[in-house]
């Protein structure tokens, strides 16, 4: 009733830490990720009118954002709106 753990009870937990890691972690909105040829991919904005596809490797998610473990460089801007339309243009 009070949702407290009891001694000997088995649980599964995920521990999130805020400090202590020197490696930066990259998260992008879930909407920014699309699948192209079976590979998770994001569109990176090179200029306000130019984008390119970048295959990425995914890590953990918090439900609204997805961790990117490789593929993106620090400072790159990903497209999170209009991704479906951009993907459709690839296959025209």
HTML snippet that shows the backbone in 3Dmol.js (N, CA, C, O; Angstrom):
<script src="https://3Dmol.org/build/3Dmol-min.js"></script>
<div id="view" style="width:600px;height:400px;position:relative"></div>
<script>
const pdb = `
ATOM      1  N   UNK A   1       0.820  -1.188   0.000  1.00  0.00           N
ATOM      2  CA  UNK A   1       0.000   0.000   0.000  1.00  0.00           C
ATOM      3  C   UNK A   1       0.868   1.258   0.000  1.00  0.00           C
ATOM      4  O   UNK A   1       0.554   2.221  -0.699  1.00  0.00           O
ATOM      5  N   UNK A   2       1.952   1.261   0.772  1.00  0.00           N
ATOM      6  CA  UNK A   2       2.828   2.419   0.838  1.00  0.00           C
ATOM      7  C   UNK A   2       3.962   2.338  -0.193  1.00  0.00           C
ATOM      8  O   UNK A   2       4.801   3.236  -0.260  1.00  0.00           O
ATOM      9  N   UNK A   3       3.988   1.265  -0.996  1.00  0.00           N
ATOM     10  CA  UNK A   3       4.969   1.075  -2.068  1.00  0.00           C
ATOM     11  C   UNK A   3       6.410   1.069  -1.547  1.00  0.00           C
ATOM     12  O   UNK A   3       7.313   1.586  -2.206  1.00  0.00           O
ATOM     13  N   UNK A   4       6.622   0.488  -0.373  1.00  0.00           N
ATOM     14  CA  UNK A   4       7.956   0.373   0.195  1.00  0.00           C
ATOM     15  C   UNK A   4       8.509  -1.014  -0.094  1.00  0.00           C
ATOM     16  O   UNK A   4       7.757  -1.983  -0.203  1.00  0.00           O
ATOM     17  N   UNK A   5       9.824  -1.101  -0.218  1.00  0.00           N
ATOM     18  CA  UNK A   5      10.478  -2.385  -0.424  1.00  0.00           C
ATOM     19  C   UNK A   5      10.547  -3.142   0.895  1.00  0.00           C
ATOM     20  O   UNK A   5      10.663  -2.552   1.969  1.00  0.00           O
ATOM     21  N   UNK A   6      10.471  -4.466   0.783  1.00  0.00           N
ATOM     22  CA  UNK A   6      10.581  -5.325   1.956  1.00  0.00           C
ATOM     23  C   UNK A   6      11.910  -6.073   1.902  1.00  0.00           C
ATOM     24  O   UNK A   6      12.415  -6.334   0.810  1.00  0.00           O
ATOM     25  N   UNK A   7      12.495  -6.426   3.055  1.00  0.00           N
ATOM     26  CA  UNK A   7      13.750  -7.186   3.071  1.00  0.00           C
ATOM     27  C   UNK A   7      13.590  -8.496   2.297  1.00  0.00           C
ATOM     28  O   UNK A   7      12.616  -9.228   2.475  1.00  0.00           O
ATOM     29  N   UNK A   8      14.584  -8.774   1.423  1.00  0.00           N
ATOM     30  CA  UNK A   8      14.566 -10.007   0.647  1.00  0.00           C
ATOM     31  C   UNK A   8      13.770  -9.912  -0.647  1.00  0.00           C
ATOM     32  O   UNK A   8      13.756 -10.864  -1.429  1.00  0.00           O
ATOM     33  N   UNK A   9      13.120  -8.805  -0.886  1.00  0.00           N
ATOM     34  CA  UNK A   9      12.319  -8.640  -2.090  1.00  0.00           C
ATOM     35  C   UNK A   9      13.242  -8.409  -3.289  1.00  0.00           C
ATOM     36  O   UNK A   9      14.181  -7.618  -3.206  1.00  0.00           O
ATOM     37  N   UNK A  10      12.978  -9.098  -4.400  1.00  0.00           N
ATOM     38  CA  UNK A  10      13.758  -8.910  -5.622  1.00  0.00           C
ATOM     39  C   UNK A  10      13.172  -7.757  -6.435  1.00  0.00           C
ATOM     40  O   UNK A  10      11.956  -7.651  -6.601  1.00  0.00           O
ATOM     41  N   UNK A  11      14.050  -6.908  -6.931  1.00  0.00           N
ATOM     42  CA  UNK A  11      13.610  -5.774  -7.742  1.00  0.00           C
ATOM     43  C   UNK A  11      14.570  -5.591  -8.913  1.00  0.00           C
ATOM     44  O   UNK A  11      15.710  -6.054  -8.879  1.00  0.00           O
ATOM     45  N   UNK A  12      14.094  -4.916  -9.937  1.00  0.00           N
ATOM     46  CA  UNK A  12      14.941  -4.477 -11.038  1.00  0.00           C
ATOM     47  C   UNK A  12      14.976  -2.970 -10.975  1.00  0.00           C
ATOM     48  O   UNK A  12      13.937  -2.321 -10.862  1.00  0.00           O
ATOM     49  N   UNK A  13      16.182  -2.406 -11.048  1.00  0.00           N
ATOM     50  CA  UNK A  13      16.305  -0.958 -10.920  1.00  0.00           C
ATOM     51  C   UNK A  13      17.274  -0.423 -11.954  1.00  0.00           C
ATOM     52  O   UNK A  13      18.162  -1.137 -12.420  1.00  0.00           O
ATOM     53  N   UNK A  14      17.099   0.819 -12.300  1.00  0.00           N
ATOM     54  CA  UNK A  14      18.026   1.537 -13.160  1.00  0.00           C
ATOM     55  C   UNK A  14      18.424   2.792 -12.397  1.00  0.00           C
ATOM     56  O   UNK A  14      17.573   3.570 -11.966  1.00  0.00           O
ATOM     57  N   UNK A  15      19.724   2.974 -12.237  1.00  0.00           N
ATOM     58  CA  UNK A  15      20.212   4.101 -11.453  1.00  0.00           C
ATOM     59  C   UNK A  15      20.743   5.162 -12.408  1.00  0.00           C
ATOM     60  O   UNK A  15      21.611   4.889 -13.237  1.00  0.00           O
ATOM     61  N   UNK A  16      20.215   6.366 -12.283  1.00  0.00           N
ATOM     62  CA  UNK A  16      20.642   7.493 -13.099  1.00  0.00           C
ATOM     63  C   UNK A  16      21.532   8.391 -12.256  1.00  0.00           C
ATOM     64  O   UNK A  16      21.184   8.753 -11.132  1.00  0.00           O
ATOM     65  N   UNK A  17      22.683   8.746 -12.812  1.00  0.00           N
ATOM     66  CA  UNK A  17      23.566   9.645 -12.082  1.00  0.00           C
ATOM     67  C   UNK A  17      23.674  10.963 -12.840  1.00  0.00           C
ATOM     68  O   UNK A  17      23.593  10.992 -14.068  1.00  0.00           O
ATOM     69  N   UNK A  18      23.856  12.038 -12.108  1.00  0.00           N
ATOM     70  CA  UNK A  18      23.979  13.353 -12.720  1.00  0.00           C
ATOM     71  C   UNK A  18      25.436  13.786 -12.795  1.00  0.00           C
ATOM     72  O   UNK A  18      25.810  14.516 -13.713  1.00  0.00           O
ATOM     73  N   UNK A  19      26.249  13.363 -11.870  1.00  0.00           N
ATOM     74  CA  UNK A  19      27.630  13.826 -11.801  1.00  0.00           C
ATOM     75  C   UNK A  19      28.565  12.629 -11.782  1.00  0.00           C
ATOM     76  O   UNK A  19      28.158  11.505 -11.486  1.00  0.00           O
ATOM     77  N   UNK A  20      29.816  12.887 -12.102  1.00  0.00           N
ATOM     78  CA  UNK A  20      30.811  11.844 -11.970  1.00  0.00           C
ATOM     79  C   UNK A  20      31.314  11.307 -13.287  1.00  0.00           C
ATOM     80  O   UNK A  20      32.376  10.684 -13.316  1.00  0.00           O
ATOM     81  N   UNK A  21      30.608  11.515 -14.373  1.00  0.00           N
ATOM     82  CA  UNK A  21      31.066  11.029 -15.663  1.00  0.00           C
ATOM     83  C   UNK A  21      31.704  12.177 -16.431  1.00  0.00           C
ATOM     84  O   UNK A  21      31.114  13.250 -16.557  1.00  0.00           O
ATOM     85  N   UNK A  22      32.909  11.953 -16.944  1.00  0.00           N
ATOM     86  CA  UNK A  22      33.594  12.986 -17.712  1.00  0.00           C
ATOM     87  C   UNK A  22      33.208  12.958 -19.179  1.00  0.00           C
ATOM     88  O   UNK A  22      33.479  13.915 -19.906  1.00  0.00           O
ATOM     89  N   UNK A  23      32.584  11.883 -19.626  1.00  0.00           N
ATOM     90  CA  UNK A  23      32.220  11.746 -21.030  1.00  0.00           C
ATOM     91  C   UNK A  23      30.864  12.409 -21.274  1.00  0.00           C
ATOM     92  O   UNK A  23      29.884  12.074 -20.609  1.00  0.00           O
ATOM     93  N   UNK A  24      30.800  13.357 -22.231  1.00  0.00           N
ATOM     94  CA  UNK A  24      29.510  13.980 -22.530  1.00  0.00           C
ATOM     95  C   UNK A  24      28.554  12.977 -23.151  1.00  0.00           C
ATOM     96  O   UNK A  24      28.968  12.061 -23.861  1.00  0.00           O
ATOM     97  N   UNK A  25      27.281  13.160 -22.877  1.00  0.00           N
ATOM     98  CA  UNK A  25      26.247  12.279 -23.398  1.00  0.00           C
ATOM     99  C   UNK A  25      25.360  13.098 -24.322  1.00  0.00           C
ATOM    100  O   UNK A  25      24.953  14.208 -23.980  1.00  0.00           O
ATOM    101  N   UNK A  26      25.062  12.546 -25.497  1.00  0.00           N
ATOM    102  CA  UNK A  26      24.239  13.235 -26.484  1.00  0.00           C
ATOM    103  C   UNK A  26      22.849  12.628 -26.515  1.00  0.00           C
ATOM    104  O   UNK A  26      22.696  11.417 -26.673  1.00  0.00           O
ATOM    105  N   UNK A  27      21.833  13.471 -26.364  1.00  0.00           N
ATOM    106  CA  UNK A  27      20.445  13.057 -26.498  1.00  0.00           C
ATOM    107  C   UNK A  27      19.793  13.891 -27.591  1.00  0.00           C
ATOM    108  O   UNK A  27      20.090  15.076 -27.741  1.00  0.00           O
ATOM    109  N   UNK A  28      18.904  13.263 -28.353  1.00  0.00           N
ATOM    110  CA  UNK A  28      18.113  13.984 -29.360  1.00  0.00           C
ATOM    111  C   UNK A  28      16.654  13.634 -29.139  1.00  0.00           C
ATOM    112  O   UNK A  28      16.352  12.596 -28.551  1.00  0.00           O
ATOM    113  N   UNK A  29      15.739  14.483 -29.601  1.00  0.00           N
ATOM    114  CA  UNK A  29      14.321  14.138 -29.487  1.00  0.00           C
ATOM    115  C   UNK A  29      14.017  12.849 -30.257  1.00  0.00           C
ATOM    116  O   UNK A  29      14.586  12.611 -31.322  1.00  0.00           O
ATOM    117  N   UNK A  30      13.126  12.027 -29.720  1.00  0.00           N
ATOM    118  CA  UNK A  30      12.733  10.777 -30.387  1.00  0.00           C
ATOM    119  C   UNK A  30      12.286  11.025 -31.827  1.00  0.00           C
ATOM    120  O   UNK A  30      12.527  10.202 -32.711  1.00  0.00           O
ATOM    121  N   UNK A  31      11.622  12.189 -32.057  1.00  0.00           N
ATOM    122  CA  UNK A  31      11.091  12.508 -33.379  1.00  0.00           C
ATOM    123  C   UNK A  31      12.190  12.709 -34.410  1.00  0.00           C
ATOM    124  O   UNK A  31      11.921  12.659 -35.610  1.00  0.00           O
ATOM    125  N   UNK A  32      13.417  12.936 -33.969  1.00  0.00           N
ATOM    126  CA  UNK A  32      14.520  13.183 -34.893  1.00  0.00           C
ATOM    127  C   UNK A  32      15.042  11.904 -35.533  1.00  0.00           C
ATOM    128  O   UNK A  32      15.759  11.959 -36.532  1.00  0.00           O
ATOM    129  N   UNK A  33      14.690  10.761 -34.972  1.00  0.00           N
ATOM    130  CA  UNK A  33      15.247   9.487 -35.452  1.00  0.00           C
ATOM    131  C   UNK A  33      14.288   8.824 -36.425  1.00  0.00           C
ATOM    132  O   UNK A  33      13.088   8.719 -36.171  1.00  0.00           O
ATOM    133  N   UNK A  34      14.843   8.380 -37.543  1.00  0.00           N
ATOM    134  CA  UNK A  34      14.091   7.622 -38.529  1.00  0.00           C
ATOM    135  C   UNK A  34      14.938   6.417 -38.926  1.00  0.00           C
ATOM    136  O   UNK A  34      16.141   6.382 -38.668  1.00  0.00           O
ATOM    137  N   UNK A  35      14.307   5.441 -39.550  1.00  0.00           N
ATOM    138  CA  UNK A  35      15.031   4.245 -39.989  1.00  0.00           C
ATOM    139  C   UNK A  35      15.170   4.311 -41.506  1.00  0.00           C
ATOM    140  O   UNK A  35      14.179   4.414 -42.229  1.00  0.00           O
ATOM    141  N   UNK A  36      16.408   4.251 -41.975  1.00  0.00           N
ATOM    142  CA  UNK A  36      16.686   4.227 -43.402  1.00  0.00           C
ATOM    143  C   UNK A  36      17.564   3.017 -43.685  1.00  0.00           C
ATOM    144  O   UNK A  36      18.647   2.876 -43.118  1.00  0.00           O
ATOM    145  N   UNK A  37      17.086   2.146 -44.568  1.00  0.00           N
ATOM    146  CA  UNK A  37      17.788   0.890 -44.895  1.00  0.00           C
ATOM    147  C   UNK A  37      18.114   0.085 -43.639  1.00  0.00           C
ATOM    148  O   UNK A  37      19.188  -0.508 -43.538  1.00  0.00           O
ATOM    149  N   UNK A  38      17.187   0.066 -42.687  1.00  0.00           N
ATOM    150  CA  UNK A  38      17.343  -0.718 -41.470  1.00  0.00           C
ATOM    151  C   UNK A  38      18.259  -0.102 -40.431  1.00  0.00           C
ATOM    152  O   UNK A  38      18.529  -0.726 -39.405  1.00  0.00           O
ATOM    153  N   UNK A  39      18.743   1.108 -40.672  1.00  0.00           N
ATOM    154  CA  UNK A  39      19.695   1.758 -39.772  1.00  0.00           C
ATOM    155  C   UNK A  39      19.079   3.004 -39.152  1.00  0.00           C
ATOM    156  O   UNK A  39      18.538   3.839 -39.878  1.00  0.00           O
ATOM    157  N   UNK A  40      19.146   3.156 -37.818  1.00  0.00           N
ATOM    158  CA  UNK A  40      18.695   4.414 -37.217  1.00  0.00           C
ATOM    159  C   UNK A  40      19.493   5.574 -37.804  1.00  0.00           C
ATOM    160  O   UNK A  40      20.718   5.515 -37.901  1.00  0.00           O
ATOM    161  N   UNK A  41      18.787   6.614 -38.188  1.00  0.00           N
ATOM    162  CA  UNK A  41      19.398   7.727 -38.904  1.00  0.00           C
ATOM    163  C   UNK A  41      18.794   9.043 -38.444  1.00  0.00           C
ATOM    164  O   UNK A  41      17.617   9.098 -38.088  1.00  0.00           O
ATOM    165  N   UNK A  42      19.591  10.097 -38.449  1.00  0.00           N
ATOM    166  CA  UNK A  42      19.079  11.444 -38.203  1.00  0.00           C
ATOM    167  C   UNK A  42      19.458  12.323 -39.384  1.00  0.00           C
ATOM    168  O   UNK A  42      20.410  12.035 -40.110  1.00  0.00           O
ATOM    169  N   UNK A  43      18.703  13.396 -39.563  1.00  0.00           N
ATOM    170  CA  UNK A  43      19.050  14.415 -40.543  1.00  0.00           C
ATOM    171  C   UNK A  43      19.791  15.518 -39.800  1.00  0.00           C
ATOM    172  O   UNK A  43      19.294  16.062 -38.814  1.00  0.00           O
ATOM    173  N   UNK A  44      20.978  15.839 -40.285  1.00  0.00           N
ATOM    174  CA  UNK A  44      21.782  16.904 -39.690  1.00  0.00           C
ATOM    175  C   UNK A  44      21.690  18.123 -40.592  1.00  0.00           C
ATOM    176  O   UNK A  44      21.880  18.023 -41.804  1.00  0.00           O
ATOM    177  N   UNK A  45      21.396  19.278 -39.997  1.00  0.00           N
ATOM    178  CA  UNK A  45      21.290  20.523 -40.745  1.00  0.00           C
ATOM    179  C   UNK A  45      22.678  21.130 -40.918  1.00  0.00           C
ATOM    180  O   UNK A  45      23.306  21.547 -39.945  1.00  0.00           O
ATOM    181  N   UNK A  46      23.156  21.178 -42.165  1.00  0.00           N
ATOM    182  CA  UNK A  46      24.442  21.820 -42.458  1.00  0.00           C
ATOM    183  C   UNK A  46      24.267  23.330 -42.601  1.00  0.00           C
ATOM    184  O   UNK A  46      25.109  24.107 -42.151  1.00  0.00           O
ATOM    185  N   UNK A  47      23.165  23.736 -43.232  1.00  0.00           N
ATOM    186  CA  UNK A  47      22.802  25.144 -43.384  1.00  0.00           C
ATOM    187  C   UNK A  47      21.295  25.212 -43.164  1.00  0.00           C
ATOM    188  O   UNK A  47      20.657  24.168 -43.031  1.00  0.00           O
ATOM    189  N   UNK A  48      20.711  26.394 -43.120  1.00  0.00           N
ATOM    190  CA  UNK A  48      19.254  26.477 -42.957  1.00  0.00           C
ATOM    191  C   UNK A  48      18.466  25.804 -44.089  1.00  0.00           C
ATOM    192  O   UNK A  48      17.284  25.505 -43.918  1.00  0.00           O
ATOM    193  N   UNK A  49      19.105  25.562 -45.245  1.00  0.00           N
ATOM    194  CA  UNK A  49      18.396  24.953 -46.377  1.00  0.00           C
ATOM    195  C   UNK A  49      19.035  23.656 -46.854  1.00  0.00           C
ATOM    196  O   UNK A  49      18.659  23.145 -47.909  1.00  0.00           O
ATOM    197  N   UNK A  50      19.985  23.115 -46.111  1.00  0.00           N
ATOM    198  CA  UNK A  50      20.698  21.908 -46.534  1.00  0.00           C
ATOM    199  C   UNK A  50      20.814  20.922 -45.375  1.00  0.00           C
ATOM    200  O   UNK A  50      21.244  21.276 -44.277  1.00  0.00           O
ATOM    201  N   UNK A  51      20.418  19.669 -45.648  1.00  0.00           N
ATOM    202  CA  UNK A  51      20.546  18.619 -44.637  1.00  0.00           C
ATOM    203  C   UNK A  51      21.231  17.403 -45.244  1.00  0.00           C
ATOM    204  O   UNK A  51      21.274  17.237 -46.463  1.00  0.00           O
ATOM    205  N   UNK A  52      21.760  16.564 -44.378  1.00  0.00           N
ATOM    206  CA  UNK A  52      22.352  15.295 -44.808  1.00  0.00           C
ATOM    207  C   UNK A  52      21.956  14.216 -43.814  1.00  0.00           C
ATOM    208  O   UNK A  52      21.661  14.502 -42.653  1.00  0.00           O
ATOM    209  N   UNK A  53      21.954  12.972 -44.282  1.00  0.00           N
ATOM    210  CA  UNK A  53      21.616  11.863 -43.393  1.00  0.00           C
ATOM    211  C   UNK A  53      22.884  11.387 -42.687  1.00  0.00           C
ATOM    212  O   UNK A  53      23.972  11.363 -43.263  1.00  0.00           O
ATOM    213  N   UNK A  54      22.709  11.013 -41.430  1.00  0.00           N
ATOM    214  CA  UNK A  54      23.820  10.496 -40.634  1.00  0.00           C
ATOM    215  C   UNK A  54      23.336   9.252 -39.891  1.00  0.00           C
ATOM    216  O   UNK A  54      22.454   9.353 -39.038  1.00  0.00           O
ATOM    217  N   UNK A  55      23.904   8.069 -40.204  1.00  0.00           N
ATOM    218  CA  UNK A  55      23.568   6.869 -39.434  1.00  0.00           C
ATOM    219  C   UNK A  55      24.092   7.021 -38.006  1.00  0.00           C
ATOM    220  O   UNK A  55      25.190   7.535 -37.794  1.00  0.00           O
ATOM    221  N   UNK A  56      23.307   6.574 -37.035  1.00  0.00           N
ATOM    222  CA  UNK A  56      23.690   6.701 -35.630  1.00  0.00           C
ATOM    223  C   UNK A  56      23.489   5.378 -34.912  1.00  0.00           C
ATOM    224  O   UNK A  56      22.757   4.503 -35.374  1.00  0.00           O
ATOM    225  N   UNK A  57      24.148   5.254 -33.785  1.00  0.00           N
ATOM    226  CA  UNK A  57      23.919   4.127 -32.887  1.00  0.00           C
ATOM    227  C   UNK A  57      23.179   4.664 -31.674  1.00  0.00           C
ATOM    228  O   UNK A  57      23.517   5.714 -31.126  1.00  0.00           O
ATOM    229  N   UNK A  58      22.159   3.915 -31.271  1.00  0.00           N
ATOM    230  CA  UNK A  58      21.290   4.360 -30.188  1.00  0.00           C
ATOM    231  C   UNK A  58      21.700   3.744 -28.859  1.00  0.00           C
ATOM    232  O   UNK A  58      22.189   2.616 -28.795  1.00  0.00           O
ATOM    233  N   UNK A  59      21.488   4.515 -27.805  1.00  0.00           N
ATOM    234  CA  UNK A  59      21.701   4.039 -26.445  1.00  0.00           C
ATOM    235  C   UNK A  59      20.370   3.962 -25.728  1.00  0.00           C
ATOM    236  O   UNK A  59      19.398   3.426 -26.261  1.00  0.00           O
ATOM    237  N   UNK A  60      20.327   4.486 -24.544  1.00  0.00           N
ATOM    238  CA  UNK A  60      19.115   4.447 -23.719  1.00  0.00           C
ATOM    239  C   UNK A  60      18.161   5.568 -24.101  1.00  0.00           C
ATOM    240  O   UNK A  60      18.547   6.541 -24.749  1.00  0.00           O
ATOM    241  N   UNK A  61      16.915   5.412 -23.690  1.00  0.00           N
ATOM    242  CA  UNK A  61      15.913   6.442 -23.913  1.00  0.00           C
ATOM    243  C   UNK A  61      15.250   6.784 -22.593  1.00  0.00           C
ATOM    244  O   UNK A  61      15.161   5.948 -21.694  1.00  0.00           O
ATOM    245  N   UNK A  62      14.784   8.020 -22.486  1.00  0.00           N
ATOM    246  CA  UNK A  62      14.028   8.404 -21.300  1.00  0.00           C
ATOM    247  C   UNK A  62      12.548   8.583 -21.640  1.00  0.00           C
ATOM    248  O   UNK A  62      11.775   9.093 -20.829  1.00  0.00           O
ATOM    249  N   UNK A  63      12.165   8.163 -22.835  1.00  0.00           N
ATOM    250  CA  UNK A  63      10.773   8.247 -23.254  1.00  0.00           C
ATOM    251  C   UNK A  63      10.504   9.364 -24.236  1.00  0.00           C
ATOM    252  O   UNK A  63       9.664   9.220 -25.124  1.00  0.00           O
ATOM    253  N   UNK A  64      11.204  10.476 -24.092  1.00  0.00           N
ATOM    254  CA  UNK A  64      11.017  11.580 -25.033  1.00  0.00           C
ATOM    255  C   UNK A  64      12.312  11.912 -25.772  1.00  0.00           C
ATOM    256  O   UNK A  64      12.286  12.559 -26.819  1.00  0.00           O
ATOM    257  N   UNK A  65      13.429  11.473 -25.231  1.00  0.00           N
ATOM    258  CA  UNK A  65      14.720  11.709 -25.860  1.00  0.00           C
ATOM    259  C   UNK A  65      15.482  10.392 -25.978  1.00  0.00           C
ATOM    260  O   UNK A  65      15.332   9.493 -25.151  1.00  0.00           O
ATOM    261  N   UNK A  66      16.297  10.301 -27.018  1.00  0.00           N
ATOM    262  CA  UNK A  66      17.058   9.085 -27.294  1.00  0.00           C
ATOM    263  C   UNK A  66      18.547   9.406 -27.214  1.00  0.00           C
ATOM    264  O   UNK A  66      19.013  10.390 -27.789  1.00  0.00           O
ATOM    265  N   UNK A  67      19.283   8.568 -26.497  1.00  0.00           N
ATOM    266  CA  UNK A  67      20.726   8.743 -26.410  1.00  0.00           C
ATOM    267  C   UNK A  67      21.369   8.292 -27.719  1.00  0.00           C
ATOM    268  O   UNK A  67      20.997   7.259 -28.276  1.00  0.00           O
ATOM    269  N   UNK A  68      22.332   9.070 -28.205  1.00  0.00           N
ATOM    270  CA  UNK A  68      23.114   8.713 -29.387  1.00  0.00           C
ATOM    271  C   UNK A  68      24.514   8.369 -28.906  1.00  0.00           C
ATOM    272  O   UNK A  68      25.211   9.215 -28.346  1.00  0.00           O
ATOM    273  N   UNK A  69      24.927   7.109 -29.130  1.00  0.00           N
ATOM    274  CA  UNK A  69      26.238   6.683 -28.640  1.00  0.00           C
ATOM    275  C   UNK A  69      27.339   6.896 -29.672  1.00  0.00           C
ATOM    276  O   UNK A  69      28.512   6.989 -29.309  1.00  0.00           O
ATOM    277  N   UNK A  70      26.978   6.974 -30.958  1.00  0.00           N
ATOM    278  CA  UNK A  70      27.977   7.303 -31.980  1.00  0.00           C
ATOM    279  C   UNK A  70      27.273   7.777 -33.239  1.00  0.00           C
ATOM    280  O   UNK A  70      26.110   7.460 -33.485  1.00  0.00           O
ATOM    281  N   UNK A  71      28.011   8.544 -34.028  1.00  0.00           N
ATOM    282  CA  UNK A  71      27.484   9.047 -35.294  1.00  0.00           C
ATOM    283  C   UNK A  71      27.394  10.559 -35.346  1.00  0.00           C
ATOM    284  O   UNK A  71      27.608  11.154 -36.402  1.00  0.00           O
ATOM    285  N   UNK A  72      27.083  11.188 -34.227  1.00  0.00           N
ATOM    286  CA  UNK A  72      26.976  12.649 -34.191  1.00  0.00           C
ATOM    287  C   UNK A  72      28.220  13.260 -33.567  1.00  0.00           C
ATOM    288  O   UNK A  72      28.856  12.675 -32.690  1.00  0.00           O
ATOM    289  N   UNK A  73      28.547  14.456 -34.046  1.00  0.00           N
ATOM    290  CA  UNK A  73      29.656  15.218 -33.473  1.00  0.00           C
ATOM    291  C   UNK A  73      29.074  16.309 -32.584  1.00  0.00           C
ATOM    292  O   UNK A  73      27.962  16.775 -32.831  1.00  0.00           O
ATOM    293  N   UNK A  74      29.807  16.721 -31.557  1.00  0.00           N
ATOM    294  CA  UNK A  74      29.317  17.802 -30.692  1.00  0.00           C
ATOM    295  C   UNK A  74      28.994  19.058 -31.507  1.00  0.00           C
ATOM    296  O   UNK A  74      29.770  19.471 -32.369  1.00  0.00           O
ATOM    297  N   UNK A  75      27.851  19.647 -31.220  1.00  0.00           N
ATOM    298  CA  UNK A  75      27.448  20.875 -31.887  1.00  0.00           C
ATOM    299  C   UNK A  75      26.616  20.687 -33.145  1.00  0.00           C
ATOM    300  O   UNK A  75      26.037  21.653 -33.642  1.00  0.00           O
ATOM    301  N   UNK A  76      26.539  19.464 -33.679  1.00  0.00           N
ATOM    302  CA  UNK A  76      25.724  19.254 -34.870  1.00  0.00           C
ATOM    303  C   UNK A  76      24.251  19.415 -34.516  1.00  0.00           C
ATOM    304  O   UNK A  76      23.798  18.963 -33.464  1.00  0.00           O
ATOM    305  N   UNK A  77      23.513  20.063 -35.406  1.00  0.00           N
ATOM    306  CA  UNK A  77      22.089  20.286 -35.182  1.00  0.00           C
ATOM    307  C   UNK A  77      21.289  19.257 -35.963  1.00  0.00           C
ATOM    308  O   UNK A  77      21.481  19.088 -37.167  1.00  0.00           O
ATOM    309  N   UNK A  78      20.387  18.569 -35.263  1.00  0.00           N
ATOM    310  CA  UNK A  78      19.551  17.571 -35.925  1.00  0.00           C
ATOM    311  C   UNK A  78      18.159  18.144 -36.175  1.00  0.00           C
ATOM    312  O   UNK A  78      17.684  19.020 -35.452  1.00  0.00           O
ATOM    313  N   UNK A  79      17.531  17.627 -37.210  1.00  0.00           N
ATOM    314  CA  UNK A  79      16.175  18.034 -37.558  1.00  0.00           C
ATOM    315  C   UNK A  79      15.212  17.179 -36.747  1.00  0.00           C
ATOM    316  O   UNK A  79      15.340  15.955 -36.715  1.00  0.00           O
ATOM    317  N   UNK A  80      14.236  17.826 -36.085  1.00  0.00           N
ATOM    318  CA  UNK A  80      13.262  17.060 -35.300  1.00  0.00           C
ATOM    319  C   UNK A  80      11.835  17.273 -35.781  1.00  0.00           C
ATOM    320  O   UNK A  80      10.924  16.586 -35.317  1.00  0.00           O
ATOM    321  N   UNK A  81      11.623  18.199 -36.690  1.00  0.00           N
ATOM    322  CA  UNK A  81      10.293  18.408 -37.271  1.00  0.00           C
ATOM    323  C   UNK A  81      10.407  18.277 -38.781  1.00  0.00           C
ATOM    324  O   UNK A  81      11.338  18.804 -39.389  1.00  0.00           O
ATOM    325  N   UNK A  82       9.453  17.569 -39.386  1.00  0.00           N
ATOM    326  CA  UNK A  82       9.474  17.377 -40.829  1.00  0.00           C
ATOM    327  C   UNK A  82      10.350  16.226 -41.278  1.00  0.00           C
ATOM    328  O   UNK A  82      10.696  16.131 -42.455  1.00  0.00           O
ATOM    329  N   UNK A  83      10.715  15.344 -40.351  1.00  0.00           N
ATOM    330  CA  UNK A  83      11.596  14.221 -40.668  1.00  0.00           C
ATOM    331  C   UNK A  83      10.934  13.288 -41.678  1.00  0.00           C
ATOM    332  O   UNK A  83      11.599  12.813 -42.599  1.00  0.00           O
ATOM    333  N   UNK A  84       9.648  13.018 -41.524  1.00  0.00           N
ATOM    334  CA  UNK A  84       8.936  12.131 -42.459  1.00  0.00           C
ATOM    335  C   UNK A  84       9.000  12.693 -43.879  1.00  0.00           C
ATOM    336  O   UNK A  84       9.236  11.953 -44.834  1.00  0.00           O
ATOM    337  N   UNK A  85       8.791  13.992 -44.010  1.00  0.00           N
ATOM    338  CA  UNK A  85       8.819  14.626 -45.318  1.00  0.00           C
ATOM    339  C   UNK A  85      10.217  14.558 -45.937  1.00  0.00           C
ATOM    340  O   UNK A  85      10.355  14.305 -47.134  1.00  0.00           O
ATOM    341  N   UNK A  86      11.245  14.781 -45.132  1.00  0.00           N
ATOM    342  CA  UNK A  86      12.613  14.680 -45.633  1.00  0.00           C
ATOM    343  C   UNK A  86      12.923  13.252 -46.092  1.00  0.00           C
ATOM    344  O   UNK A  86      13.534  13.049 -47.141  1.00  0.00           O
ATOM    345  N   UNK A  87      12.502  12.279 -45.307  1.00  0.00           N
ATOM    346  CA  UNK A  87      12.727  10.887 -45.669  1.00  0.00           C
ATOM    347  C   UNK A  87      12.005  10.560 -46.968  1.00  0.00           C
ATOM    348  O   UNK A  87      12.549   9.844 -47.808  1.00  0.00           O
ATOM    349  N   UNK A  88      10.803  11.066 -47.147  1.00  0.00           N
ATOM    350  CA  UNK A  88      10.043  10.825 -48.378  1.00  0.00           C
ATOM    351  C   UNK A  88      10.775  11.378 -49.584  1.00  0.00           C
ATOM    352  O   UNK A  88      10.741  10.774 -50.657  1.00  0.00           O
ATOM    353  N   UNK A  89      11.438  12.520 -49.428  1.00  0.00           N
ATOM    354  CA  UNK A  89      12.188  13.112 -50.536  1.00  0.00           C
ATOM    355  C   UNK A  89      13.377  12.261 -50.954  1.00  0.00           C
ATOM    356  O   UNK A  89      13.791  12.311 -52.112  1.00  0.00           O
ATOM    357  N   UNK A  90      13.935  11.480 -50.033  1.00  0.00           N
ATOM    358  CA  UNK A  90      15.052  10.610 -50.365  1.00  0.00           C
ATOM    359  C   UNK A  90      14.664   9.537 -51.371  1.00  0.00           C
ATOM    360  O   UNK A  90      15.486   9.115 -52.185  1.00  0.00           O
ATOM    361  N   UNK A  91      13.421   9.099 -51.317  1.00  0.00           N
ATOM    362  CA  UNK A  91      12.971   7.975 -52.135  1.00  0.00           C
ATOM    363  C   UNK A  91      12.126   8.408 -53.331  1.00  0.00           C
ATOM    364  O   UNK A  91      11.428   7.585 -53.923  1.00  0.00           O
ATOM    365  N   UNK A  92      12.181   9.687 -53.692  1.00  0.00           N
ATOM    366  CA  UNK A  92      11.463  10.171 -54.875  1.00  0.00           C
ATOM    367  C   UNK A  92      12.201   9.854 -56.121  1.00  0.00           C
ATOM    368  O   UNK A  92      11.742  10.188 -57.213  1.00  0.00           O
TER     369      UNK A  92
END
`;
const viewer = $3Dmol.createViewer("view");
viewer.addModel(pdb, "pdb");
viewer.setStyle({}, {cartoon: {color: "spectrum"}});
viewer.zoomTo();
viewer.render();
</script>
